[in-house]
Amino acid sequence: MSTLREKLEQSPDFLVGVELVSTRGTVGEPRAAKTVVFARDLAGNPRIDWVSITDNAGGNPTLAAPALGGPLRDAGREVVIHLSCKDFNRNGLESEAWRLAGEGFRNLLVLTGDYAGAGIGGGAKPVFDIDSVGLLSVLGRMNAGLDVTRATARQPARLEPTQFFPGAAVTNFKLHENEVIPQLLKMERKIAAGARFLINQIGYDARKSHELIAWMQRRGHGAVPLIGNAYVLTPGVARLFRTQRIPGVVISDELAAVCARHESSPDKGRAFFLELAARQVAIYRGLGYRGAYLGGVHQAADVERVLEIERGFAPGDWRQFAREFRYSRPGEFFVFAEDPATGLADPTRLHPDYEASLRTRPATRNVTFSYRFSKFTHGLMFTPGKGLWNLGAKLCASAKDPMQGPPLMHPVEHLGKSLMFGCKDCGDCSLPDIAFLCPESSCAKNQRNGPCGGTRDGKCEVDDFECIWARAYDRLKHEGREEELLAHTPVIQDQNLRGTSSWANTWLGRDHLAKKIPAPLPGAK
């Protein structure tokens, strides 16, 4: 049988994947019996191209994905293992990647992950040592043959290349411009870091689905396979999504009313929701997506019914479905103008409001005096070869403790940055990467390579404040530099520098700014 990579890169077929949500306990637990039966049924369905297995979905502890994936792999089916950054640090993630490689799992969906949920004894401590971009960079280095040469080694040491086929998630189902554009820019960083396919987040707006693929084509990423997420709703799930307790997933008032209306039917809306998912699959096929990713299904009969309904549609039916499948929220941001003939995006024209904002570039409340002062001071101190750069480097290099710099420098640095930014003294500062906003003090997930997908109307999914990446976008857009939002090298923070002077580390080339992470080699598998 063809691998998922071969199907996505060589076959013109529209592919179908199904999400399998792991459960808590062993495979012998009664609660897992239905999941095991579902997995077995999926393994025997020739219409399913791959099965995708979650990694502690919602931040809650469950059986590790390979335990469910093993029988599917042994049956010759393609399996995608979700690998997220919430529960392991970089060493744990590397170890897990080696284990997956050793057990024959090559397809990975790389995620930053949901914030940690409840475990034994209460809430678990989240990790987020690196994020999805950082993890993709790590996997790219492993695929190229990880260089483990130590400074004391006489001969270079490079490990055997792995054969991972990594993918990533993307969402543009957001309300505000300063959420949507950073998500699209981060998607491009994921591709640059090695993502070979993309799956979009749950969403129910055909125009937004079209905007995503139109953006990719406009920006030169049209060759990257894009998979559309079709999540089968129920009235109960719709109510859960309405609470926004599932990060990044939103149900509009209009769609909520539709779900409530069908709940009163004899089958609680089951037939309606299965057909709605089938129509969404047809829309993805018509828009040129490479496949559909079915979620919210827990028995093989529902999967088969969705696919059966979709096969029964006429080739052009998706256009009318797309006109009807428009459950956006009032005031929602769109990149492109609407095509009145289709109700979808017009990739040749930006949305008039967005286009006008690019001309005027108004200063929002996020463009503060503190930002302007920080930018000026940073340019004065940390522009290589200019201003105070040479003096700072000389003083730190000759200091008794080069990690701290001259006496009193580090205390003064930490005091000033604590007052202005809530500095946590990480020693590997990302302030200049995020328009002088601190990811350690102001981001629950310490995101250094762009926003996670969990923002709620511009606010952090964990704490009730505006996402730092939305604020950073506003600052750079005002200056005409929003394209530079994620132009920095993928950041993998060096924890060995914690408690040392970030000023000294920048002047002496010890921080992430001096460590260029190699991009995946062309053709690396």
Stockholm file with secondary structure:
# STOCKHOLM 1.0

chainA/1-525         MSTLREKLEQSPDFLVGVELVSTRGTVGEPRAAKTVVFARDLAGNPRIDWVSITDNAGGNPTLAAPALGGPLRDAGREVVIHLSCKDFNRNGLESEAWRLAGEGFRNLLVLTGDYAGAGIGGGAKPVFDIDSVGLLSVLGRMNAGLDVTRATARQPARLEPTQFFPGAAVTNFKLHENEVIPQLLKMERKIAAGARFLINQIGYDARKSHELIAWMQRRGHGAVPLIGNAYVLTPGVARLFRTQRIPGVVISDELAAVCARHESSPDKGRAFFLELAARQVAIYRGLGYRGAYLGGVHQAADVERVLEIERGFAPGDWRQFAREFRYSRPGEFFVFAEDPATGLADPTRLHPDYEASLRTRPATRNVTFSYRFSKFTHGLMFTPGKGLWNLGAKLCASAKDPMQGPPLMHPVEHLGKSLMFGCKDCGDCSLPDIAFLCPESSCAKNQRNGPCGGTRDGKCEVDDFECIWARAYDRLKHEGREEELLAHTPVIQDQNLRGTSSWANTWLGRDHLAKKIPAPLPGAK
#=GR chainA/1-525 SS CCCHHHHHHHCCSCEEEEEECCCSSCTTSHHHHHHHHHHHHHHTCTTCCEEEECSSGGGCCCCCHHHHHHHHHHTTCCEEEEEESSSCCHHHHHHHHHHHHHTTCCEEEEECCCCCCEETTEECCCCCSSCHHHHHHHHHHHHTCCBCCCTTCSSCCBCCCCCCEEEEEECCCCSSHHHHHHHHHHHHHHHHHTCCEEEECSCCBHHHHHHHHHHHHHTTCTTSCEEEEEECCCHHHHHHHHTTCSTTCCCCHHHHHHHHHHHTSTTTTHHHHHHHHHHHHHHHHHHTCSEEEEESCCSHHHHHHHHHHHHTSCTTHHHHHHHHCBCCCTTCCCSEEECTTTSSEEEEEECHHHHHHHHHCCCCTTSCHHHHHHHHHHHHHHSTTSTTHHHHHHHHHTSSSTTTCSTTHHHHHHHHHHHHHCCCCCSSCCGGGGTSCCHHHHCTTCCSSSCCSCCBTTBCSSSSSBCHHHHHHHHHHHTTCGGGTTCSCCCCCCGGGTTSCHHHHHHTTCSGGGCCCCCCCTTCC
#=GC SS_cons         CCCHHHHHHHCCSCEEEEEECCCSSCTTSHHHHHHHHHHHHHHTCTTCCEEEECSSGGGCCCCCHHHHHHHHHHTTCCEEEEEESSSCCHHHHHHHHHHHHHTTCCEEEEECCCCCCEETTEECCCCCSSCHHHHHHHHHHHHTCCBCCCTTCSSCCBCCCCCCEEEEEECCCCSSHHHHHHHHHHHHHHHHHTCCEEEECSCCBHHHHHHHHHHHHHTTCTTSCEEEEEECCCHHHHHHHHTTCSTTCCCCHHHHHHHHHHHTSTTTTHHHHHHHHHHHHHHHHHHTCSEEEEESCCSHHHHHHHHHHHHTSCTTHHHHHHHHCBCCCTTCCCSEEECTTTSSEEEEEECHHHHHHHHHCCCCTTSCHHHHHHHHHHHHHHSTTSTTHHHHHHHHHTSSSTTTCSTTHHHHHHHHHHHHHCCCCCSSCCGGGGTSCCHHHHCTTCCSSSCCSCCBTTBCSSSSSBCHHHHHHHHHHHTTCGGGTTCSCCCCCCGGGTTSCHHHHHHTTCSGGGCCCCCCCTTCC
//
